[in-house]
Amino acid sequence: MPQILISTILYLLINVLFVDKYSARITEYHYAVDLGYLVLGVALFFAIRWMMQNRKEGHYKTLLIFGGIIYFILMRAVQYSIDPMTLQVDRWSAIHNFLYNLFHGIYPYAAQTHLGGYGSPFPVWQIIHIPFYLLGNVGLSFFVFLWLFLIVVAYYDSPRTAFICLLLIAFSPAAAYEVAVRSDLLTNFLGICTLCKWLQHKQIKLNNHVLLLGIIAGLCASTRLATLIPLGLLYGYSFLQIGWRKQCCFILTTLATFIVTFLPFLVWDIDQLLFFRYNPFVLQTRQGSPVILLLFATIAVGWAIYKKDHLQHFSLHAGGLLSLLVVITFTYNMLSSGDYNLFSSAYDITYFNMAMPFYIYTIAQMLNYESVSRTHLSSPGD
């Protein structure tokens, strides 16, 4: 099955989950709404293909800039039309209240969210949000990471590819939901997707940059542990080839970097960080179990070894592994609890958004490749 078809189906399925969950709250005809979204999605796909045949490459830079500005204005309006204190999603306050405590001399990981929970983001991700906290809205980080993503794609691929990415993000109810509730999950993985594309294009190899990549992996782990999945896929096969000394160096550098990011909080209050019932390590791993971890690790390592050509379709495979992690976790939890309602409070479908940037990039890259190939084939003398 073509890579673009797989990516498009998975992109639409994730978004249909959000359409169905929230349209069901306002109409009994939510299945018709789902179907309508799918029809529009297919129409958008063909509209993009048509547009790419009838516009010159130079136009896409202008479209990207103005499209990005319009999207920013619209989504900012959505954010500020909603009182964050009324939201039943507390990812924003997990960051905001952490930083409030930090600036007021109160132990940050003791901060409760506006819903009474506790924050799970690790220190690097919290510190990255300081500028946005000072601006009064930690949800603004989405726009910065989105533009970093689009700029990297435009520079290393083409403005046309970046513009398609923007269109797909703008058409995504899943992305709109994340922005509206000021969640940071999609933002985190936009950043990781951007980093992976930069590492690929700069051809930074593990064999020659063990310390650098160990530090990068440790810093990424200090945002969310799941960010190691795309990095593990990117460097998993080469890790097996570099010899045990470099393997040990990489692992120790990653662990040392990760631990160093927590040192200030360990010194501040080790009991609160490590032994508190709702510490960030517990919160980031509570959805899983040793069984899930072992099963997923086996699949991921096997994938990296068997699919030696996986870097040719890295984004699709990275998105697939992230989606698979969520599917395995939800399936295990359903079988354990007997609760099979995907839209119950026991399951957070926003975790599927971890894969969205990778699917979006794959679709855009493949559409651009098709367009360029057609152009070359139709050029005189080719």
Buried (B, 14 or more C-beta within 10 A) or exposed (E): EEBBEBBBEBBBEBBBBBBBBBBBEEEEEBEEBBEEBBEEBEEBBEEBBEBBEEBEBEBBBEBBBEBBEEBBEEBBEEBEEEEBEEBEBBBBBBBBBBBBBBEEEEBBBBBBBBEEBBBBBBBBBBBBBBEBBEEEBBBBBBBBBBBBBBBBBBEBBBBBBBBBBBBBBBBBBBBBBBBBBBBBBBBBBBBBBBBBBBBBEEEBEBEEBBEEBBBBBBBBBBBBBBBBBBBBBBBBBBBEEBEEEBBEBBBEBBBEBBEBBBEEBEEEBEEBBEEBEBBBBEBBEEBBBEEBBEBBEEBBBEBBEEBEEBBEBBBBBBBBBBBBBBEBBBEBBBEEEEEEEEEEEEBBBBBBBBBBBBBBBBBBBBBBBBBBEEEEEEEEEE
